[in-house]
């Protein structure tokens, strides 16, 4: 089950641990398409100990998404941030 945080902070976290690539893509795409103006970043928690398939899918497939301005790789190798709009 995907964990989805409140969009009040401007950052939504979506946890896709244990999902297939197809399931994770659907959940992330749904959150991107439904993100309101208050959301400027979607943090995808894909993990890294179980392999790199989810991480690679997020970084490759969502780089081309029309709502994503850019992708940031965090200090945590299990997270990838999809930047929807610049904060400033």
Secondary structure in CASP SS format (residue, H / E / C, confidence):
PFRMAT SS
TARGET T0000
AUTHOR 0000-0000-0000
METHOD secondary structure of the structure
MODEL  1
X C 1.00
X C 1.00
X E 1.00
X E 1.00
X C 1.00
X C 1.00
X H 1.00
X H 1.00
X H 1.00
X C 1.00
X E 1.00
X E 1.00
X E 1.00
X E 1.00
X E 1.00
X C 1.00
X C 1.00
X C 1.00
X C 1.00
X C 1.00
X H 1.00
X H 1.00
X H 1.00
X H 1.00
X H 1.00
X H 1.00
X H 1.00
X H 1.00
X H 1.00
X H 1.00
X H 1.00
X H 1.00
X H 1.00
X H 1.00
X C 1.00
X C 1.00
X C 1.00
X C 1.00
X C 1.00
X C 1.00
X E 1.00
X E 1.00
X E 1.00
X E 1.00
X E 1.00
X C 1.00
X C 1.00
X C 1.00
X C 1.00
X C 1.00
X C 1.00
X C 1.00
X H 1.00
X H 1.00
X H 1.00
X H 1.00
X H 1.00
X H 1.00
X H 1.00
X H 1.00
X H 1.00
X H 1.00
X H 1.00
X H 1.00
X C 1.00
X C 1.00
X C 1.00
X C 1.00
X C 1.00
X E 1.00
X E 1.00
X E 1.00
X E 1.00
X C 1.00
X C 1.00
X C 1.00
X C 1.00
X C 1.00
X E 1.00
X E 1.00
X E 1.00
X E 1.00
X E 1.00
X C 1.00
X C 1.00
X C 1.00
X C 1.00
X C 1.00
END
